[in-house]
């Protein structure tokens, strides 16, 4: 594409690069200059204009953006594409889930030509219906087919999609300790319900039991739900503590205790029969983001969560502090 100032006589069919006032109106940038627009510019006393002119093999911004968006989306990807406008196509989630794609392929795409761009949410980001997941933007008025072709190949490899929620319900066990404020469990239940609702999940059942291994184990065996959650009145501080021991007593397995995400360090999770079990950290009583959210979201979408996955969460795992935590990361400075 050629870009620059040309005499008005040579601007027919070109794209106006800068808006121009003509008579009582205005020609906007991006306007294709036909005979009527040329005459309006001449009548306004304008003799030269800055334009973009397509060359052989160029693809217009909207057509290029539409093709790139189509290459990113496979059947059932959980995304809807907007109509291309000014070289942009937005990709929005059609339902709840987590964002999935190949980051290396997105990097390759964005290295091909500075005019061809794709911006996305981070991998594994939770989204709901309507969330903007990615935006394609062709920065110039056209790009060469020779640059667009490898970008389309990279886009197909990137495979941008929203992995949908497959586990639609969860059961919750809460424990009580002596002297516990009755409002604590009510607060915890509300926070859990809010988290589940954001994923399109329901709280199938809730049991409140004493903070005892046998009581928790029995409640786990009785609870309905495709996933089981445990929120204890006393923090779990060891893999052999009361709640993990209760999961093993119920016939389950503890596969992980602790994670390099703060808030959320004291999470544990495992499995009981076919159902994943998450021992929630105390910070899950707050609606603020914590490490348990990342585990909950992946398990809800049918993904396995491995030790490597948990270890990788440490990069970016220093989350915003929750002021109501009993022990803050950094003590408040006095006056």
N, C-alpha and C positions, 0 to 999 in steps of 0.2 A: 504494500500500500504506500502510495506517495502522499506526503503531507507537507503543506506549505501554502504560501500566498500565490495566487494566480490572478491574471486579468479576468474581469467578469466574463469576457467572451469565451474563456477557456474553462468556465466553471459548470457548464451544463452537465447534469447527471452526477455531479460530485456531492459530497456530504459537507454541509456547512459545519465548520469546527467551532466558530464563536457566534453567539447570538448577535443579531443586527436589528436595529430599529428601522422600520420602513413605514413611512406615512403615519397612520394612526395605530399601526400594529407592530409586531415584532416577529422576526423569523428566528426560531429557536435552534440552537446548536443540535446537530444530528439530523436536521432537515435535508432531504435530498432535493437538490436545486433543479427544478424544472423550468420551463420557459416562463411561467408566470412569476416564479420567485426571482428569476434573473431580471425580468422587467421591473419588478418592485424594487429591487436593489438599485437598478439604474435610475429609476425615478427618484430615489432617495439621494442620488448624487454619489453613490458608491461605485468605484471603478475597479477595486481589487478586493478579494475576499480570501480568507484562509480556509482551506478545504482539505478533505481527505479524499483521495481518488483510488478506487480499487484497481488492482492490476490482475493480470491473468493468474488464475490459481488462488485468488483470495476468496475467503468465505466471510460473509457479513457477520457482524457481532451476534445478532439474535440467532441466526442459523447455527453458528458455531456453538453458542451456549446451549442451545436445545440439543444438539448432537452430543455434546459432552455430558449433559445431564442424563440423557438416555443411556449412554454407555456406563454410567455409574450405577444405574438401577437395574436389578434383575427382577424377574417375576417373583412376587411375594416378598419383596425387600422391605415392606412396611413404610414406604415413602411415597409422597405425592409431589409431583413437580409443578411449579407455577409456569405460566406462559412466559416465554422469553421477552424481556423488555429492557432496552438500553444495554444489551449484552449480559443481562443477569437472569439466572434461573434459580429460584429457591427450592430447596428440598425439605419438606416438612413431614414429621412423623404422622402416621395414620392411627397409631395406637401406642399404648404404654410399652416400654421395654428399655433395652440398653443399646447404645450406639456401637456398631461393629464395623471395622474396615481394616485394610492393610496400610499402616502409616508409611511404610517404605514406598508403596506405590503412589501415595499422595505426594510424597516428597519428589519422586521421579516426575510426576505430572507437573508440579510447580517449578521444576528446573528446566523444562523444555523451552519455554518462551515466557518472558516476563508478562506478556499480554494475556496469557492463558492461566487462569487462577482458580483454585478450589480452596475454600475455607470451610472447616468442619468443627464440630464440637470435639472434645477429647474422646478417645476410645473409652468405652465402658461407661460413658455418661448416661445417667438415667433420664429418660424423656417421657412425656405424655403426648396424647394426641394433639397435633397442631404445633408442637415444638419445632423450631427451625434447627435442623440437623446439619445442613450444609448449604453453601451458596456458591454457585458457579458464576464467575464474572470474567467476561472478555473485556479487557481494559481499553483496547483500541477499537476503532470502528470496524475493523476486519482483521483477520489473521490468515496467514498462508496455509493452504491445505497441507503443505509439507510439514508444518509444525503441528497442525491439528491432528493429523493421523497418529503420530506416536502418543499424543496426549489422550486420544481415545483408547489406545491400547492400555495405557497406564490406568485410565479410569476403570476399564473393565476388570483389571486386576485388583484395584482398590476395593471394589465390591461394597460400596457404602450401603448399609442396611441397618434396620432396627430389629434386634433379636427380641421376639415377643415373649411376654410372660406366659409360662406354661403351667406353673403351679399357682392355682387361683385362691387358695385358702390356707390359713395357718391357725394352729392352736397355741394358746399362751398359758404357761404355768408361771405364777408369781408366788414368791414366798414371803413370809412375815417373820420378823424376829421380835423378841421382847422389847417393848417400849417404842416400837416403830410408829411413826405418824401415819394414821389411816389414810391421809391424803396422798401418801407416796405412791401407793399402788394405783390409785385412781389416776394420778398424773401419768404413771407409766403406761397404763392401758390406753389412755388417750393418745399418747405419743406413738405407740405401736399401731393403733388403728389408723392414725394419720399416715404413717409410713406405708402400711399395706394398701390403703386407699389410693395413694399416689401410683401404685403399681397395678391398680385394678383388682386387688386382692381383698378378700373379706376375712374378718376374724371369726373363725368357725366356732371356737369355744374358748372359755377362760376358766381356769381353776386357781384359787388362792389356797395355799397349803402352808403348814409350818416349815421353817427352814431346816428340814431333816431329810436325810438321804432316802429313807423308805417312803416318806410322803411324796417327795418329788418323783421318785421312780414310779409309784402307783399312778400318779396323775398323768405322767407321760404315756403310760400304757392305756389310759382311758380316753385321752384327748382325741378329738377328731381334727382333721385338717391335713393338707398335703405337705405341710411343713410344721415343725414344732419349735417354739421359742420359749426360752426360760429367762425370766427376769427376777433376780434374787434380791431379798432385802439386805443381805450381807454380801459384800463384794467377793467374787471368786479370785483367789490369789495363788492358786497352784493347780496343776492337773489332777491332783488327788483330793482337791477340796470337795465340798458337799455336792454341788450341782454336777460336776463331771462324774463323780462317783455314782450319783443317782442315775445318770444316763447309762453307765456300764451295768449297774444293778438291774436296770429295766431290759437289759439284753442288747444295748446299743454299743457303739464304739466312739471314742473320742479321737478324732483325727488331727486336731490342732488346738493348742492353747496359746493365746497371746498373738499379737500382731504389731508390726512397726508403724502403726497409725495412731496418732494422738489428737483428739480423744478417741478412745476405743481399744487401748492396749489390752484390756482384760477380757476380751472376747474369747470364747471357745466354740468349736463346732464339731459335729460328728454326724452319725447316722443311726437311726433306729428302724430296722426293717428297710422299707423302701424310702423312708422319709428323712430328709435332712433335718438336723437339730442345731439350733444356734443358741448358745448361752450368751445373752446380751450383756454388754458392760453397763454399769450404772448410768453412764452418760446417755444411754438410749432413752432415758426418761425425758430428755430434752429433745425438742424437734430439730435442733441444730445437727448438721451433718457430722457423722462420726464413722469410725471404721466399720461398725456393724452394718451401716447402709450399703457399703460396697460388697460385703459378703452376701447380705440378704438379696440384693438386686441380682447378683449373678446366679445364686441358687434358684431364685424365683423364675429366672429365664432358662432354667434347665442346664446351666453350665456346671461342670465340676470346678471346685476351687482347690488348687493344689498348694503345697508348701511354697513352690516357686511363685505362684500368683500372689500369695500373701507377702512374701519377701519383696516382690516388686512394688507392692503398694507403699513401701517406705519412701520411694521417690514421689514427692508431692503429698506425703502422708502427714505432714505437720499442718493440721487443720486449725481453723479458728477456735480459739479457746472458748469454753463454755463457762461463763462467770459463776454459775451455781455449783460447780464441782466442789466436792469437799476439800480436795487438795489441788491447787492450781500449779501449773508448770513453773511459774515464776511468782514468788510471793509479792504481794502488793507493797509498794514502797510507802513508807509513812511520810506524810506531810512535807 
